Amino acid sequence: MAATAVGCPAPQRFTESSQKRVDLGRDLLARQEYGAAETELKKALAFDPANEEAKNWLGIVYLVRAERVVALVEDDDCRTGSVAGELRREADDLMRLAKTYFKEVTEAVPEFGEAWQNRAVVSMYFKDWDRAIEYEQKALAHLARLQNESVARANLGWSYYHKGDLVRAERELLQAMQREPTFCLGAFRLAQVLFDQGEYDDALARLELFADDPRICPLQEVQYLIAQIHLRARQAEAASAAFSRCVEMAPKSCVALKCQVATKAKGVP
């Protein structure tokens, strides 16, 4: 009698139903309904366990939730002590969960550039700059499935910056800004790299578009950096105005506290 091998049947896939759940999950995420978005994306995976888009979006849900927890500690109120420690551990756990899903996607679909980009964001959160560089390079090698090349280059440049490689950092950030001249985060990061190299005029020029109206670029770090540049030029009034804008944007944040401390330390009026 001939032997027969019977393998385990592949999980049944209901791709159309799965995609409908993905679309619903994305809409809920955009409305900041994170629990509902998570539920729908898990339903999408129940309909189709091989839906890599569902896995990527589920990872994004956990990533965004982690960022919101960090905001509680750093932006809404500059918390310290045991409560801050608990919140940071919660954010760490959410980021690790996001990492699990992004890793599954890239292993199954190596050309999924956006998933590589998301893995890089998680690595940046944990300050694993070598991994972040590796993953951003892989994201940029798969542009067809990468949502925003400028963001990837800005993240790559920022990772090089934290490695102390200012030349590569500036190169990547210049390319990011070439594609999107009004890219707020890219402009700040490029200005910081230039500032660290003593190129104060060039750094300020990169931030001029955002200098007087924080609504255009709602990053307190931009105003802090502008103030530091003005201090180097002995322009106390301009520095004071930038520090004030920094504090007004989010008075209880850690960056606001940094601006207040700098104001007093430098004797800015």
Accessible surface in RSA format (square Angstrom, percent):
REM  Atomic radii and reference values for relative SASA: ProtOr
REM  Chains: A
REM  Algorithm: Lee & Richards
REM  Probe-radius: 1.40
REM  Slices: 20
REM RES _ NUM      All-atoms   Total-Side   Main-Chain    Non-polar    All polar
REM                ABS   REL    ABS   REL    ABS   REL    ABS   REL    ABS   REL
RES MET A   1   239.46 124.0 150.72  99.7  88.74 211.3 124.73 106.0 114.73 152.0
RES ALA A   2    89.50  82.3  62.46  96.4  27.04  61.5  72.61 102.3  16.89  44.7
RES ALA A   3   106.23  97.7  67.99 104.9  38.24  87.0  77.34 108.9  28.88  76.5
RES THR A   4   118.84  84.5  87.18  88.4  31.65  75.4  67.67  90.9  51.17  77.3
RES ALA A   5   107.70  99.0  68.78 106.1  38.91  88.5  75.31 106.1  32.39  85.8
RES VAL A   6   137.03  90.2 100.68  91.1  36.35  87.6 103.46  89.9  33.57  91.0
RES GLY A   7    62.91  77.6   0.00   N/A  62.91  77.6  40.66 111.6  22.25  49.8
RES CYS A   8   127.47  96.4  97.29 108.5  30.19  70.9  31.71  80.3  95.77 103.3
RES PRO A   9   123.77  90.2  98.87  90.1  24.89  90.5 109.80  90.7  13.97  86.8
RES ALA A  10    88.99  81.8  60.45  93.3  28.54  64.9  65.80  92.7  23.19  61.4
RES PRO A  11    93.14  67.9  75.79  69.1  17.35  63.1  87.12  71.9   6.02  37.4
RES GLN A  12   132.96  74.3 113.95  83.3  19.01  45.3  41.26  87.8  91.70  69.6
RES ARG A  13   130.82  54.9 105.34  53.7  25.48  60.7  36.66  50.1  94.16  57.1
RES PHE A  14    99.41  49.7  93.24  57.8   6.17  16.1  99.41  60.3   0.00   0.0
RES THR A  15    76.79  54.6  70.97  71.9   5.82  13.9  41.54  55.8  35.25  53.3
RES GLU A  16   124.22  71.3 116.10  87.8   8.11  19.3  51.22  99.1  73.00  59.6
RES SER A  17    43.72  36.9  40.71  54.3   3.01   6.9   6.76  14.4  36.96  51.8
RES SER A  18     0.00   0.0   0.00   0.0   0.00   0.0   0.00   0.0   0.00   0.0
RES GLN A  19    64.56  36.1  64.56  47.2   0.00   0.0  41.77  88.9  22.79  17.3
RES LYS A  20   133.80  65.3 126.20  77.4   7.60  18.1  79.84  71.9  53.96  57.5
RES ARG A  21    72.28  30.3  72.26  36.8   0.02   0.1   4.86   6.6  67.42  40.9
RES VAL A  22     0.00   0.0   0.00   0.0   0.00   0.0   0.00   0.0   0.00   0.0
RES ASP A  23    66.45  46.5  63.97  63.7   2.48   5.9  27.39  64.5  39.07  39.0
RES LEU A  24    71.68  39.9  68.65  49.1   3.04   7.6  70.91  49.8   0.77   2.1
RES GLY A  25     0.00   0.0   0.00   N/A   0.00   0.0   0.00   0.0   0.00   0.0
RES ARG A  26    98.57  41.4  93.62  47.7   4.95  11.8  10.60  14.5  87.97  53.3
RES ASP A  27    77.78  54.5  75.27  74.9   2.50   5.9  10.76  25.3  67.01  66.8
RES LEU A  28    14.79   8.2  14.79  10.6   0.00   0.0  14.79  10.4   0.00   0.0
RES LEU A  29    18.92  10.5  14.18  10.1   4.74  11.9  14.18  10.0   4.74  12.8
RES ALA A  30    85.41  78.5  48.44  74.8  36.97  84.1  60.42  85.1  24.99  66.2
RES ARG A  31   139.43  58.5 114.27  58.3  25.15  59.9  64.32  87.9  75.10  45.5
RES GLN A  32   111.65  62.4  96.35  70.4  15.30  36.4  17.51  37.3  94.14  71.4
RES GLU A  33    74.81  42.9  68.07  51.5   6.74  16.0  32.40  62.7  42.40  34.6
RES TYR A  34    33.26  15.5  30.19  17.2   3.07   8.0  24.36  18.3   8.90  11.0
RES GLY A  35    48.53  59.8   0.00   N/A  48.53  59.8  36.24  99.5  12.28  27.5
RES ALA A  36    43.72  40.2  30.63  47.3  13.08  29.8  37.59  52.9   6.13  16.2
RES ALA A  37     0.00   0.0   0.00   0.0   0.00   0.0   0.00   0.0   0.00   0.0
RES GLU A  38    30.33  17.4  30.33  22.9   0.00   0.0   5.21  10.1  25.11  20.5
RES THR A  39    66.59  47.4  62.74  63.6   3.85   9.2  39.32  52.8  27.27  41.2
RES GLU A  40    19.54  11.2  19.54  14.8   0.00   0.0   0.15   0.3  19.40  15.8
RES LEU A  41     0.30   0.2   0.30   0.2   0.00   0.0   0.30   0.2   0.00   0.0
RES LYS A  42    96.56  47.1  89.93  55.2   6.64  15.8  50.33  45.3  46.23  49.2
RES LYS A  43    84.09  41.0  81.61  50.1   2.48   5.9  49.91  44.9  34.18  36.4
RES ALA A  44     0.00   0.0   0.00   0.0   0.00   0.0   0.00   0.0   0.00   0.0
RES LEU A  45    27.62  15.4  24.64  17.6   2.98   7.5  25.02  17.6   2.60   7.0
RES ALA A  46    82.65  76.0  48.20  74.4  34.45  78.4  60.57  85.3  22.08  58.5
RES PHE A  47    68.02  34.0  67.24  41.6   0.78   2.0  68.00  41.2   0.02   0.0
RES ASP A  48     3.63   2.5   3.63   3.6   0.00   0.0   0.00   0.0   3.63   3.6
RES PRO A  49    55.22  40.2  48.61  44.3   6.62  24.1  50.35  41.6   4.88  30.3
RES ALA A  50    44.82  41.2  33.85  52.2  10.97  25.0  37.20  52.4   7.62  20.2
RES ASN A  51    15.62  10.8  11.66  11.3   3.96   9.5   5.39  13.0  10.23   9.9
RES GLU A  52    26.06  15.0  22.97  17.4   3.09   7.4  13.85  26.8  12.21  10.0
RES GLU A  53    51.24  29.4  48.39  36.6   2.84   6.8  17.25  33.4  33.99  27.7
RES ALA A  54     0.00   0.0   0.00   0.0   0.00   0.0   0.00   0.0   0.00   0.0
RES LYS A  55    32.42  15.8  32.42  19.9   0.00   0.0   8.55   7.7  23.87  25.4
RES ASN A  56     4.72   3.3   4.72   4.6   0.00   0.0   0.00   0.0   4.72   4.6
RES TRP A  57    54.24  21.8  54.24  26.3   0.00   0.0  48.04  25.6   6.20  10.1
RES LEU A  58     0.17   0.1   0.17   0.1   0.00   0.0   0.17   0.1   0.00   0.0
RES GLY A  59     0.00   0.0   0.00   N/A   0.00   0.0   0.00   0.0   0.00   0.0
RES ILE A  60    28.24  16.1  28.24  21.0   0.00   0.0  28.24  20.3   0.00   0.0
RES VAL A  61     0.00   0.0   0.00   0.0   0.00   0.0   0.00   0.0   0.00   0.0
RES TYR A  62     4.90   2.3   4.90   2.8   0.00   0.0   1.81   1.4   3.09   3.8
RES LEU A  63    14.81   8.2  14.81  10.6   0.00   0.0  14.81  10.4   0.00   0.0
RES VAL A  64    37.57  24.7  37.57  34.0   0.00   0.0  37.57  32.6   0.00   0.0
RES ARG A  65    72.14  30.3  70.17  35.8   1.97   4.7  10.36  14.2  61.78  37.4
RES ALA A  66     0.00   0.0   0.00   0.0   0.00   0.0   0.00   0.0   0.00   0.0
RES GLU A  67    80.60  46.3  73.17  55.4   7.43  17.7  31.32  60.6  49.28  40.2
RES ARG A  68   122.17  51.3 117.58  59.9   4.59  10.9  27.12  37.1  95.05  57.6
RES VAL A  69    14.47   9.5  14.28  12.9   0.18   0.4  14.47  12.6   0.00   0.0
RES VAL A  70    26.13  17.2  25.49  23.1   0.64   1.5  26.13  22.7   0.00   0.0
RES ALA A  71    27.29  25.1  25.78  39.8   1.51   3.4  27.09  38.1   0.20   0.5
RES LEU A  72    73.93  41.2  73.89  52.9   0.04   0.1  73.89  51.9   0.04   0.1
RES VAL A  73     0.67   0.4   0.67   0.6   0.00   0.0   0.67   0.6   0.00   0.0
RES GLU A  74    60.63  34.8  60.16  45.5   0.47   1.1   9.48  18.3  51.15  41.8
RES ASP A  75    69.83  48.9  66.34  66.0   3.49   8.2  17.68  41.6  52.15  52.0
RES ASP A  76    86.09  60.3  67.98  67.7  18.11  42.8  28.07  66.1  58.02  57.9
RES ASP A  77    54.03  37.8  54.03  53.8   0.00   0.0   5.23  12.3  48.80  48.7
RES CYS A  78    37.21  28.1  19.48  21.7  17.73  41.7   7.30  18.5  29.92  32.3
RES ARG A  79    96.15  40.4  83.67  42.7  12.48  29.7  13.10  17.9  83.05  50.3
RES THR A  80   116.50  82.9  95.53  96.9  20.97  50.0  65.52  88.0  50.98  77.1
RES GLY A  81    57.02  70.3   0.00   N/A  57.02  70.3  41.12 112.8  15.90  35.6
RES SER A  82    92.22  77.9  74.14  98.9  18.08  41.7  54.80 116.7  37.42  52.4
RES VAL A  83    84.54  55.6  81.70  74.0   2.85   6.9  84.05  73.0   0.50   1.3
RES ALA A  84     6.60   6.1   6.60  10.2   0.00   0.0   6.60   9.3   0.00   0.0
RES GLY A  85    21.12  26.0   0.00   N/A  21.12  26.0  20.11  55.2   1.00   2.2
RES GLU A  86   105.28  60.4 101.29  76.6   3.99   9.5  41.14  79.6  64.14  52.4
RES LEU A  87    31.51  17.5  31.25  22.4   0.25   0.6  31.51  22.1   0.00   0.0
RES ARG A  88    94.76  39.8  94.46  48.2   0.30   0.7  41.40  56.6  53.36  32.3
RES ARG A  89   129.52  54.4 129.04  65.8   0.48   1.1  66.35  90.7  63.17  38.3
RES GLU A  90    80.40  46.2  75.06  56.8   5.34  12.7  31.50  60.9  48.90  39.9
RES ALA A  91     0.00   0.0   0.00   0.0   0.00   0.0   0.00   0.0   0.00   0.0
RES ASP A  92    35.59  24.9  35.59  35.4   0.00   0.0   1.15   2.7  34.44  34.3
RES ASP A  93    88.00  61.6  81.20  80.8   6.80  16.1  27.80  65.4  60.20  60.0
RES LEU A  94    15.91   8.9  15.39  11.0   0.52   1.3  15.88  11.2   0.02   0.1
RES MET A  95     2.65   1.4   2.65   1.8   0.00   0.0   2.65   2.3   0.00   0.0
RES ARG A  96   123.58  51.9 120.71  61.5   2.87   6.8  52.72  72.1  70.86  42.9
RES LEU A  97    73.42  40.9  70.24  50.2   3.18   8.0  72.88  51.2   0.53   1.4
RES ALA A  98     0.00   0.0   0.00   0.0   0.00   0.0   0.00   0.0   0.00   0.0
RES LYS A  99    97.76  47.7  97.76  60.0   0.00   0.0  40.45  36.4  57.31  61.0
RES THR A 100    67.51  48.0  62.74  63.6   4.76  11.3  44.26  59.5  23.24  35.1
RES TYR A 101    39.01  18.2  39.01  22.2   0.00   0.0  11.55   8.7  27.46  33.9
RES PHE A 102     0.00   0.0   0.00   0.0   0.00   0.0   0.00   0.0   0.00   0.0
RES LYS A 103    91.49  44.6  91.49  56.1   0.00   0.0  33.77  30.4  57.73  61.5
RES GLU A 104    67.98  39.0  63.59  48.1   4.39  10.4  28.24  54.6  39.74  32.4
RES VAL A 105     0.00   0.0   0.00   0.0   0.00   0.0   0.00   0.0   0.00   0.0
RES THR A 106     2.91   2.1   0.19   0.2   2.72   6.5   0.20   0.3   2.71   4.1
RES GLU A 107   116.06  66.6  84.74  64.1  31.32  74.6  44.70  86.5  71.36  58.3
RES ALA A 108    60.23  55.4  24.54  37.9  35.69  81.2  34.87  49.1  25.37  67.2
RES VAL A 109    24.85  16.4  24.06  21.8   0.80   1.9  24.85  21.6   0.00   0.0
RES PRO A 110    71.30  52.0  71.15  64.9   0.15   0.5  71.15  58.7   0.15   0.9
RES GLU A 111    85.34  49.0  84.28  63.8   1.06   2.5  37.83  73.2  47.51  38.8
RES PHE A 112    13.14   6.6  13.14   8.1   0.00   0.0  13.14   8.0   0.00   0.0
RES GLY A 113     0.00   0.0   0.00   N/A   0.00   0.0   0.00   0.0   0.00   0.0
RES GLU A 114    31.42  18.0  31.42  23.8   0.00   0.0  13.60  26.3  17.82  14.5
RES ALA A 115     0.00   0.0   0.00   0.0   0.00   0.0   0.00   0.0   0.00   0.0
RES TRP A 116    22.15   8.9  22.15  10.7   0.00   0.0  21.88  11.7   0.27   0.4
RES GLN A 117     9.96   5.6   9.96   7.3   0.00   0.0   1.62   3.4   8.34   6.3
RES ASN A 118    11.85   8.2  11.85  11.5   0.00   0.0   0.00   0.0  11.85  11.5
RES ARG A 119    21.87   9.2  20.22  10.3   1.65   3.9   1.42   1.9  20.45  12.4
RES ALA A 120     0.00   0.0   0.00   0.0   0.00   0.0   0.00   0.0   0.00   0.0
RES VAL A 121    35.05  23.1  34.02  30.8   1.03   2.5  34.02  29.6   1.03   2.8
RES VAL A 122     2.60   1.7   2.60   2.4   0.00   0.0   2.60   2.3   0.00   0.0
RES SER A 123    12.03  10.2   8.87  11.8   3.16   7.3   3.16   6.7   8.87  12.4
RES MET A 124    24.40  12.6  18.41  12.2   5.99  14.3  17.28  14.7   7.12   9.4
RES TYR A 125    58.30  27.2  36.72  20.9  21.57  56.1  42.37  31.8  15.93  19.6
RES PHE A 126    73.54  36.8  47.91  29.7  25.64  66.7  52.69  31.9  20.85  59.7
RES LYS A 127   147.25  71.8 131.30  80.6  15.95  38.0  86.18  77.6  61.07  65.1
RES ASP A 128    60.21  42.2  53.46  53.2   6.75  16.0  21.22  49.9  38.99  38.9
RES TRP A 129    40.09  16.1  37.27  18.0   2.82   6.6  25.92  13.8  14.17  23.0
RES ASP A 130    85.61  60.0  77.66  77.3   7.95  18.8  30.73  72.3  54.88  54.7
RES ARG A 131   117.35  49.3 116.99  59.6   0.36   0.9  14.38  19.7 102.97  62.4
RES ALA A 132     0.00   0.0   0.00   0.0   0.00   0.0   0.00   0.0   0.00   0.0
RES ILE A 133    20.31  11.6  20.31  15.1   0.00   0.0  20.31  14.6   0.00   0.0
RES GLU A 134    61.47  35.3  58.92  44.6   2.54   6.1  27.93  54.0  33.54  27.4
RES TYR A 135    16.40   7.7  16.40   9.3   0.00   0.0   8.22   6.2   8.18  10.1
RES GLU A 136     0.00   0.0   0.00   0.0   0.00   0.0   0.00   0.0   0.00   0.0
RES GLN A 137    86.48  48.4  78.87  57.6   7.62  18.1  27.70  59.0  58.78  44.6
RES LYS A 138    76.55  37.3  74.92  46.0   1.63   3.9  47.29  42.6  29.25  31.2
RES ALA A 139     0.00   0.0   0.00   0.0   0.00   0.0   0.00   0.0   0.00   0.0
RES LEU A 140    23.92  13.3  12.19   8.7  11.73  29.5  12.55   8.8  11.37  30.6
RES ALA A 141    75.65  69.6  38.17  58.9  37.48  85.3  50.26  70.8  25.38  67.2
RES HIS A 142    57.26  31.3  52.11  36.2   5.15  13.2  34.92  36.0  22.35  26.0
RES LEU A 143    86.92  48.4  72.61  51.9  14.31  36.0  72.72  51.1  14.20  38.2
RES ALA A 144   108.26  99.5  62.34  96.2  45.92 104.5  75.27 106.0  32.98  87.4
RES ARG A 145   101.53  42.6  89.77  45.8  11.76  28.0  40.46  55.3  61.07  37.0
RES LEU A 146    18.76  10.4   0.76   0.5  18.01  45.3   1.43   1.0  17.34  46.7
RES GLN A 147   154.22  86.2 115.66  84.5  38.56  91.8  43.88  93.4 110.34  83.7
RES ASN A 148    50.34  34.7  44.61  43.1   5.73  13.8  15.09  36.3  35.25  34.1
RES GLU A 149    37.75  21.7  31.14  23.6   6.61  15.7  12.07  23.3  25.68  21.0
RES SER A 150     3.01   2.5   2.18   2.9   0.83   1.9   0.22   0.5   2.79   3.9
RES VAL A 151    44.84  29.5  44.84  40.6   0.00   0.0  44.84  39.0   0.00   0.0
RES ALA A 152     0.00   0.0   0.00   0.0   0.00   0.0   0.00   0.0   0.00   0.0
RES ARG A 153    38.74  16.3  38.74  19.8   0.00   0.0   0.00   0.0  38.74  23.5
RES ALA A 154     0.25   0.2   0.25   0.4   0.00   0.0   0.25   0.4   0.00   0.0
RES ASN A 155     8.64   6.0   8.64   8.3   0.00   0.0   0.00   0.0   8.64   8.4
RES LEU A 156     4.99   2.8   4.99   3.6   0.00   0.0   4.99   3.5   0.00   0.0
RES GLY A 157     0.00   0.0   0.00   N/A   0.00   0.0   0.00   0.0   0.00   0.0
RES TRP A 158    34.98  14.0  34.98  16.9   0.00   0.0  19.61  10.5  15.37  24.9
RES SER A 159     0.00   0.0   0.00   0.0   0.00   0.0   0.00   0.0   0.00   0.0
RES TYR A 160    19.97   9.3  19.97  11.4   0.00   0.0  12.29   9.2   7.68   9.5
RES TYR A 161    38.83  18.1  31.99  18.2   6.84  17.8  14.73  11.1  24.10  29.7
RES HIS A 162    81.59  44.6  51.43  35.7  30.17  77.2  36.11  37.2  45.48  52.9
RES LYS A 163   105.44  51.4  71.92  44.1  33.52  79.8  40.46  36.4  64.97  69.2
RES GLY A 164    57.33  70.7   0.00   N/A  57.33  70.7  31.10  85.4  26.23  58.7
RES ASP A 165    37.55  26.3  30.96  30.8   6.59  15.6  20.00  47.1  17.55  17.5
RES LEU A 166    45.86  25.5  42.66  30.5   3.20   8.1  42.66  30.0   3.20   8.6
RES VAL A 167   116.76  76.8 112.68 102.0   4.08   9.8 114.80  99.7   1.96   5.3
RES ARG A 168   112.81  47.4 112.64  57.4   0.17   0.4   9.14  12.5 103.67  62.8
RES ALA A 169     0.00   0.0   0.00   0.0   0.00   0.0   0.00   0.0   0.00   0.0
RES GLU A 170    39.60  22.7  39.60  30.0   0.00   0.0   6.30  12.2  33.29  27.2
RES ARG A 171   110.26  46.3 105.34  53.7   4.91  11.7  57.26  78.3  53.00  32.1
RES GLU A 172     7.54   4.3   7.54   5.7   0.00   0.0   0.00   0.0   7.54   6.2
RES LEU A 173     0.00   0.0   0.00   0.0   0.00   0.0   0.00   0.0   0.00   0.0
RES LEU A 174    67.89  37.8  63.96  45.8   3.93   9.9  64.01  45.0   3.89  10.5
RES GLN A 175    51.30  28.7  50.40  36.8   0.90   2.1  20.34  43.3  30.97  23.5
RES ALA A 176     0.00   0.0   0.00   0.0   0.00   0.0   0.00   0.0   0.00   0.0
RES MET A 177    12.33   6.4   9.20   6.1   3.13   7.4   9.48   8.1   2.85   3.8
RES GLN A 178   144.94  81.1 117.26  85.7  27.68  65.9  45.43  96.7  99.51  75.5
RES ARG A 179   106.97  44.9  77.58  39.5  29.39  70.0  38.48  52.6  68.49  41.5
RES GLU A 180    62.45  35.9  59.65  45.1   2.80   6.7  25.24  48.8  37.21  30.4
RES PRO A 181    98.43  71.7  83.93  76.5  14.50  52.7  86.01  71.0  12.42  77.2
RES THR A 182    97.45  69.3  84.83  86.0  12.62  30.1  53.06  71.3  44.39  67.1
RES PHE A 183    29.49  14.8  24.48  15.2   5.01  13.0  29.44  17.8   0.05   0.2
RES CYS A 184    23.98  18.1  21.60  24.1   2.38   5.6  17.50  44.3   6.48   7.0
RES LEU A 185    56.82  31.6  55.87  40.0   0.95   2.4  55.87  39.2   0.95   2.5
RES GLY A 186     0.00   0.0   0.00   N/A   0.00   0.0   0.00   0.0   0.00   0.0
RES ALA A 187     0.57   0.5   0.57   0.9   0.00   0.0   0.57   0.8   0.00   0.0
RES PHE A 188    21.08  10.5  21.08  13.1   0.00   0.0  21.08  12.8   0.00   0.0
RES ARG A 189    23.80  10.0  23.80  12.1   0.00   0.0   0.00   0.0  23.80  14.4
RES LEU A 190     0.00   0.0   0.00   0.0   0.00   0.0   0.00   0.0   0.00   0.0
RES ALA A 191     0.00   0.0   0.00   0.0   0.00   0.0   0.00   0.0   0.00   0.0
RES GLN A 192    33.00  18.5  33.00  24.1   0.00   0.0   3.99   8.5  29.00  22.0
RES VAL A 193     0.00   0.0   0.00   0.0   0.00   0.0   0.00   0.0   0.00   0.0
RES LEU A 194     8.26   4.6   8.26   5.9   0.00   0.0   8.26   5.8   0.00   0.0
RES PHE A 195    25.63  12.8  22.30  13.8   3.33   8.7  22.30  13.5   3.33   9.5
RES ASP A 196    69.78  48.9  35.01  34.8  34.76  82.2  16.12  37.9  53.66  53.5
RES GLN A 197    65.85  36.8  32.60  23.8  33.25  79.2  20.26  43.1  45.59  34.6
RES GLY A 198    39.66  48.9   0.00   N/A  39.66  48.9  17.39  47.7  22.27  49.9
RES GLU A 199    65.62  37.7  57.65  43.6   7.98  19.0  32.74  63.3  32.89  26.9
RES TYR A 200    78.34  36.6  75.75  43.1   2.59   6.7  46.57  35.0  31.77  39.2
RES ASP A 201   122.21  85.6 113.25 112.7   8.97  21.2  35.81  84.3  86.40  86.2
RES ASP A 202    77.08  54.0  75.29  74.9   1.79   4.2  11.77  27.7  65.32  65.1
RES ALA A 203     0.00   0.0   0.00   0.0   0.00   0.0   0.00   0.0   0.00   0.0
RES LEU A 204    39.19  21.8  39.19  28.0   0.00   0.0  39.19  27.5   0.00   0.0
RES ALA A 205    58.00  53.3  41.67  64.3  16.33  37.1  42.11  59.3  15.89  42.1
RES ARG A 206    91.81  38.5  80.47  41.0  11.34  27.0  13.48  18.4  78.33  47.5
RES LEU A 207     0.01   0.0   0.01   0.0   0.00   0.0   0.01   0.0   0.00   0.0
RES GLU A 208   115.19  66.1  99.59  75.3  15.59  37.1  31.01  60.0  84.18  68.7
RES LEU A 209    96.05  53.5  77.69  55.6  18.37  46.2  85.80  60.3  10.25  27.6
RES PHE A 210     2.64   1.3   2.48   1.5   0.15   0.4   2.48   1.5   0.15   0.4
RES ALA A 211    15.40  14.2  15.40  23.8   0.00   0.0  15.40  21.7   0.00   0.0
RES ASP A 212   120.11  84.1  99.85  99.4  20.26  47.9  34.64  81.5  85.47  85.2
RES ASP A 213    40.36  28.3  37.83  37.7   2.53   6.0  18.12  42.6  22.24  22.2
RES PRO A 214    27.55  20.1  26.54  24.2   1.01   3.7  26.97  22.3   0.58   3.6
RES ARG A 215   205.33  86.2 178.41  90.9  26.92  64.1  85.15 116.4 120.17  72.8
RES ILE A 216    90.32  51.4  65.58  48.9  24.74  59.6  72.25  52.0  18.07  49.0
RES CYS A 217     0.51   0.4   0.01   0.0   0.50   1.2   0.01   0.0   0.50   0.5
RES PRO A 218    99.54  72.5  80.15  73.1  19.39  70.5  80.15  66.2  19.39 120.5
RES LEU A 219    49.70  27.7  48.63  34.8   1.06   2.7  49.66  34.9   0.04   0.1
RES GLN A 220    15.97   8.9  13.43   9.8   2.54   6.0   6.21  13.2   9.76   7.4
RES GLU A 221    66.55  38.2  65.80  49.8   0.75   1.8  28.35  54.8  38.20  31.2
RES VAL A 222     0.08   0.1   0.08   0.1   0.00   0.0   0.08   0.1   0.00   0.0
RES GLN A 223     0.41   0.2   0.41   0.3   0.00   0.0   0.11   0.2   0.30   0.2
RES TYR A 224    43.79  20.4  43.79  24.9   0.00   0.0  21.77  16.4  22.01  27.1
RES LEU A 225     3.99   2.2   3.99   2.9   0.00   0.0   3.99   2.8   0.00   0.0
RES ILE A 226     0.76   0.4   0.76   0.6   0.00   0.0   0.76   0.5   0.00   0.0
RES ALA A 227     0.00   0.0   0.00   0.0   0.00   0.0   0.00   0.0   0.00   0.0
RES GLN A 228    15.81   8.8  15.81  11.6   0.00   0.0   6.85  14.6   8.96   6.8
RES ILE A 229     5.58   3.2   5.22   3.9   0.36   0.9   5.22   3.8   0.36   1.0
RES HIS A 230    25.93  14.2  25.58  17.8   0.36   0.9  14.29  14.7  11.65  13.6
RES LEU A 231    33.27  18.5  19.77  14.1  13.49  33.9  20.03  14.1  13.24  35.6
RES ARG A 232   111.70  46.9  80.73  41.2  30.97  73.7  32.76  44.8  78.94  47.8
RES ALA A 233    58.58  53.9  31.03  47.9  27.55  62.7  42.06  59.2  16.52  43.7
RES ARG A 234   221.33  92.9 190.06  96.9  31.27  74.5  69.79  95.4 151.54  91.8
RES GLN A 235    87.21  48.8  80.38  58.7   6.84  16.3  29.72  63.3  57.50  43.6
RES ALA A 236    45.22  41.6  41.03  63.3   4.19   9.5  41.66  58.7   3.56   9.4
RES GLU A 237   145.05  83.3 136.71 103.4   8.34  19.9  51.86 100.3  93.20  76.1
RES ALA A 238    36.38  33.4  25.15  38.8  11.23  25.5  32.88  46.3   3.50   9.3
RES ALA A 239     0.00   0.0   0.00   0.0   0.00   0.0   0.00   0.0   0.00   0.0
RES SER A 240    20.93  17.7  20.60  27.5   0.33   0.8   4.98  10.6  15.95  22.3
RES ALA A 241    44.75  41.1  36.15  55.8   8.60  19.6  43.75  61.6   0.99   2.6
RES ALA A 242     0.00   0.0   0.00   0.0   0.00   0.0   0.00   0.0   0.00   0.0
RES PHE A 243     3.23   1.6   3.22   2.0   0.01   0.0   3.23   2.0   0.00   0.0
RES SER A 244    51.96  43.9  46.08  61.5   5.88  13.6  24.35  51.8  27.61  38.7
RES ARG A 245    43.50  18.3  42.84  21.8   0.67   1.6  20.92  28.6  22.59  13.7
RES CYS A 246     0.00   0.0   0.00   0.0   0.00   0.0   0.00   0.0   0.00   0.0
RES VAL A 247    31.74  20.9  31.74  28.7   0.00   0.0  31.74  27.6   0.00   0.0
RES GLU A 248   126.84  72.8 103.39  78.2  23.45  55.8  45.68  88.4  81.16  66.3
RES MET A 249    55.27  28.6  17.51  11.6  37.76  89.9  26.17  22.3  29.10  38.6
RES ALA A 250    28.26  26.0  24.29  37.5   3.97   9.0  28.26  39.8   0.00   0.0
RES PRO A 251    85.54  62.3  74.76  68.2  10.78  39.2  74.76  61.7  10.78  67.0
RES LYS A 252   141.51  69.0 129.96  79.7  11.55  27.5  80.60  72.6  60.90  64.9
RES SER A 253     1.05   0.9   0.00   0.0   1.05   2.4   0.00   0.0   1.05   1.5
RES CYS A 254    40.11  30.3  34.60  38.6   5.52  13.0  24.60  62.3  15.51  16.7
RES VAL A 255    25.67  16.9  24.90  22.5   0.77   1.9  25.67  22.3   0.00   0.0
RES ALA A 256     0.00   0.0   0.00   0.0   0.00   0.0   0.00   0.0   0.00   0.0
RES LEU A 257    91.53  51.0  90.97  65.1   0.56   1.4  91.45  64.2   0.08   0.2
RES LYS A 258   106.27  51.8  99.47  61.0   6.79  16.2  56.81  51.1  49.46  52.7
RES CYS A 259     0.00   0.0   0.00   0.0   0.00   0.0   0.00   0.0   0.00   0.0
RES GLN A 260    68.76  38.5  65.48  47.9   3.28   7.8  21.87  46.6  46.89  35.6
RES VAL A 261    87.40  57.5  85.59  77.5   1.81   4.4  86.79  75.4   0.61   1.7
RES ALA A 262    10.54   9.7   6.12   9.4   4.42  10.1  10.43  14.7   0.11   0.3
RES THR A 263    33.41  23.8  33.11  33.6   0.30   0.7  30.35  40.8   3.06   4.6
RES LYS A 264   170.90  83.4 145.58  89.3  25.31  60.3  96.75  87.1  74.15  79.0
RES ALA A 265    80.58  74.1  37.73  58.2  42.85  97.5  50.31  70.8  30.27  80.2
RES LYS A 266   119.55  58.3  88.12  54.1  31.43  74.8  40.60  36.5  78.95  84.1
RES GLY A 267    60.77  74.9   0.00   N/A  60.77  74.9  35.35  97.0  25.42  56.9
RES VAL A 268    14.22   9.4   1.12   1.0  13.10  31.6   2.05   1.8  12.18  33.0
RES PRO A 269   110.78  80.7  64.17  58.5  46.61 169.4 105.11  86.8   5.67  35.2
END  Absolute sums over single chains surface
CHAIN  1 A    14271.3      11905.9       2365.4       7640.2       6631.1
END  Absolute sums over all chains
TOTAL         14271.3      11905.9       2365.4       7640.2       6631.1
